[in-house]
Amino acid sequence: MELGAGRGMLSATLADAYSSEAVRLLLVERRAYRYKAERVLRRAANVSVRRLRCNIKDLDLTHAPLPGDGPARLVLLCKHLCGNATDAALRCGAACAAAGMLQGGALATCCHHACTWRDFCGKAQMRSLGFDARSFSLACRIASWAFDKAHEKDDGSDSRWGLTLEQRRAAGLAAKRLLDSARVEWASQHCGVHASLVQFCQSGVSPENRLLVLSSKH
C-alpha cells in the first residue's frame, strides 16, 4: 500500500519491477488527481489496484476494501510524506500490525520542520531525552537549516546564532536524524517489526535521502 500516493507513479514503478508476479496495489491519497497511474495499471493482466481517497490519519485498513483476493499482507510504502504525515503512516502501520496484516514497510521522510508536537508519534522517546513541546518546536526549526539556501548569499555565517554555514547545515541534519531516530524507536515498539534508518541515495540525487525501513523480525 502506498500512502500519500499522489498520481501513483511509485506504485506503477513497483508494478513494472515485479512484472513477472501477481501484484496487488492499494493507493491512498486525500487529494484528487488527474492522469493517475491506474489508467495504465488496470490494463496490466497481473495487477489488481484500488485507490482510497481519504486522509491517512483517518484510515482503518482493517475495514478498508482491499484489491484482489486472499489474506491482506501489507507492505507500507511512502515516498516523501511531509511532516506529520509520516507519523500518521506509522500509526496506520501499527494498527495493521495489531491486526496481523503488516509485513514490512519503507518510508522516505521529509519536511521535518513541519512536524508538530501534538501529532509526532515519538513524543515518549523525545521526552526521555529531555524534550518538551517548546524544545521540540525548536528542534523542528533547526531541522529546516539542513537545506536552507537563504544564507548562501551572505559571507558563509549566520550572525543570529554565531554559526558558519557548514555548522548550520550540520545542526539541521542532526535535528532531522534525531526526529527520525525517535520514530524508529517508536516503530520498533509498536509495529511488531525491526525498524532502521538507512540512506537510500546520494544527496546530489535528493537531499531528503533517509528511508525508515520496517522489516520482519523473523
C-alpha positions as CSV (number, residue, x, y, z in Angstrom):
1,M,0.0,0.0,0.0
2,E,1.3,3.4,-1.0
3,L,0.3,6.1,1.4
4,G,0.2,9.7,0.1
5,A,0.3,8.2,-3.4
6,G,-0.3,11.3,-5.4
7,R,-0.8,10.1,-9.0
8,G,0.6,6.6,-8.1
9,M,3.8,6.7,-10.0
10,L,5.8,4.9,-7.3
11,S,3.3,2.0,-7.4
12,A,3.5,2.0,-11.2
13,T,7.3,1.7,-11.0
14,L,7.0,-1.2,-8.5
15,A,4.4,-3.0,-10.6
16,D,6.8,-2.7,-13.5
17,A,9.7,-4.0,-11.4
18,Y,7.6,-7.1,-10.4
19,S,6.0,-7.6,-13.8
20,S,6.5,-11.3,-13.7
21,E,4.5,-11.7,-10.5
22,A,0.9,-11.0,-9.4
23,V,0.8,-7.6,-7.8
24,R,-1.9,-6.1,-5.6
25,L,-1.7,-2.3,-5.1
26,L,-3.6,-0.1,-2.7
27,L,-3.1,3.6,-3.2
28,V,-4.2,6.0,-0.5
29,E,-4.4,9.8,-1.2
30,R,-6.6,12.6,0.2
31,R,-6.4,14.8,-2.9
32,A,-8.0,14.3,-6.3
33,Y,-5.5,13.9,-9.2
34,R,-5.8,13.7,-13.0
35,Y,-3.7,11.4,-15.1
36,K,-3.4,8.8,-12.4
37,A,-1.2,5.7,-12.9
38,E,-4.3,3.4,-12.7
39,R,-5.0,4.3,-16.3
40,V,-2.1,2.0,-17.2
41,L,-2.1,-0.3,-14.2
42,R,-5.7,-1.5,-14.8
43,R,-4.7,-2.7,-18.3
44,A,-2.0,-5.0,-16.9
45,A,-3.1,-8.6,-16.6
46,N,-1.2,-9.4,-13.4
47,V,-2.1,-6.2,-11.4
48,S,-5.0,-5.6,-9.1
49,V,-5.3,-2.0,-8.0
50,R,-7.6,0.1,-5.8
51,R,-7.5,3.7,-4.7
52,L,-8.9,5.1,-1.5
53,R,-9.4,8.8,-1.2
54,C,-9.0,9.7,2.5
55,N,-6.7,11.3,5.0
56,I,-4.1,8.8,6.3
57,K,-4.9,9.7,9.9
58,D,-8.5,8.6,9.4
59,L,-7.6,5.3,7.6
60,D,-8.6,2.0,9.2
61,L,-7.2,-0.7,6.9
62,T,-8.9,-3.5,8.9
63,H,-12.2,-2.4,7.4
64,A,-11.0,-0.9,4.1
65,P,-11.8,-2.6,0.7
66,L,-8.5,-4.1,-0.5
67,P,-7.5,-5.2,-4.0
68,G,-7.5,-8.8,-5.1
69,D,-8.3,-11.9,-3.2
70,G,-6.7,-13.7,-0.3
71,P,-5.3,-12.6,3.0
72,A,-4.2,-9.0,3.5
73,R,-0.4,-9.0,3.8
74,L,0.5,-5.4,3.6
75,V,3.8,-3.7,2.8
76,L,3.6,0.0,3.7
77,L,5.3,2.4,1.2
78,C,5.6,6.2,1.4
79,K,7.7,8.5,-0.7
80,H,8.5,11.8,0.9
81,L,5.4,12.2,3.2
82,C,5.8,15.7,4.6
83,G,6.0,16.4,8.3
84,N,3.5,14.6,10.4
85,A,2.0,12.6,7.5
86,T,4.9,10.2,8.2
87,D,3.7,9.9,11.8
88,A,0.2,9.2,10.6
89,A,1.6,6.5,8.3
90,L,3.5,4.8,11.1
91,R,0.3,4.8,13.3
92,C,-1.5,3.2,10.4
93,G,1.2,0.6,10.2
94,A,0.9,-0.1,13.9
95,A,-2.8,-0.6,13.6
96,C,-2.1,-3.1,10.7
97,A,0.5,-4.9,12.8
98,A,-2.0,-5.3,15.7
99,A,-4.4,-6.9,13.2
100,G,-1.6,-9.2,11.9
101,M,-1.6,-7.5,8.5
102,L,1.7,-5.7,8.4
103,Q,4.7,-7.5,6.7
104,G,7.1,-4.5,6.5
105,G,7.5,-1.1,5.0
106,A,9.7,1.7,3.6
107,L,9.0,5.4,4.4
108,A,11.1,8.2,2.9
109,T,10.8,11.0,5.4
110,C,11.0,14.8,4.6
111,C,10.0,18.3,5.8
112,H,10.8,17.7,9.4
113,H,10.4,21.4,10.0
114,A,6.6,20.9,9.5
115,C,6.3,18.4,12.4
116,T,4.2,19.3,15.4
117,W,4.5,18.0,19.0
118,R,0.8,17.1,19.0
119,D,1.0,14.7,16.1
120,F,4.5,13.4,16.4
121,C,4.5,9.7,17.2
122,G,7.8,9.6,19.0
123,K,6.9,12.0,21.9
124,A,7.8,9.5,24.6
125,Q,11.2,9.0,23.0
126,M,11.8,12.7,22.8
127,R,10.7,13.2,26.4
128,S,13.2,10.6,27.5
129,L,15.9,12.9,26.0
130,G,14.5,15.9,27.9
131,F,12.4,17.5,25.2
132,D,9.1,19.1,25.7
133,A,6.7,20.8,23.3
134,R,8.8,24.0,23.2
135,S,12.2,22.4,22.7
136,F,10.7,20.0,20.2
137,S,9.5,23.0,18.2
138,L,13.0,24.5,18.3
139,A,14.4,21.2,17.0
140,C,12.0,21.3,14.1
141,R,13.1,24.8,13.3
142,I,16.7,23.8,13.4
143,A,15.9,20.9,11.0
144,S,15.0,23.4,8.3
145,W,18.6,24.6,8.3
146,A,19.7,21.3,6.7
147,F,18.8,22.6,3.2
148,D,18.3,26.3,3.8
149,K,19.9,28.3,1.0
150,A,18.9,31.7,2.4
151,H,22.3,32.4,3.9
152,E,24.4,31.2,0.9
153,K,24.4,34.7,-0.5
154,D,25.9,36.0,2.8
155,D,29.5,35.5,4.0
156,G,29.0,31.9,5.0
157,S,27.9,32.7,8.5
158,D,24.7,33.1,10.5
159,S,25.1,36.2,12.6
160,R,22.0,35.4,14.7
161,W,23.4,32.1,16.0
162,G,27.1,32.6,15.6
163,L,27.4,29.6,13.2
164,T,29.1,29.1,10.0
165,L,27.0,27.9,7.1
166,E,28.5,24.4,7.4
167,Q,27.8,24.3,11.1
168,R,24.3,25.4,10.5
169,R,23.7,22.7,7.9
170,A,25.3,20.1,10.2
171,A,22.9,21.1,13.0
172,G,19.9,20.9,10.7
173,L,20.9,17.4,9.6
174,A,21.4,16.3,13.2
175,A,17.9,17.6,14.1
176,K,16.4,15.6,11.2
177,R,18.2,12.4,12.3
178,L,17.1,13.0,15.9
179,L,13.4,13.1,14.9
180,D,13.7,10.1,12.6
181,S,15.5,8.1,15.3
182,A,12.6,8.7,17.7
183,R,10.3,7.4,15.0
184,V,12.5,4.3,14.5
185,E,12.3,3.6,18.2
186,W,8.5,4.1,18.3
187,A,8.0,1.9,15.2
188,S,10.2,-0.9,16.8
189,Q,7.9,-0.8,19.8
190,H,4.5,-0.5,18.1
191,C,4.7,-2.1,14.6
192,G,5.9,-5.6,15.5
193,V,8.9,-5.3,13.2
194,H,12.6,-4.4,13.2
195,A,12.9,-0.7,12.3
196,S,16.1,1.0,11.0
197,L,17.1,4.2,9.2
198,V,19.1,4.0,6.0
199,Q,20.4,6.3,3.3
200,F,18.8,5.3,0.0
201,C,20.5,7.7,-2.5
202,Q,23.3,10.3,-2.6
203,S,22.4,13.8,-1.5
204,G,23.1,15.0,-5.1
205,V,20.1,13.0,-6.2
206,S,17.9,14.0,-3.4
207,P,18.9,15.8,-0.1
208,E,15.9,14.1,1.6
209,N,17.5,10.7,1.3
210,R,16.7,8.8,4.5
211,L,14.5,5.8,4.5
212,L,12.7,4.4,7.5
213,V,12.7,0.6,6.9
214,L,10.3,-1.8,8.6
215,S,11.3,-5.5,8.2
216,S,10.2,-8.7,9.7
217,K,11.9,-9.8,13.0
218,H,11.8,-13.3,11.6
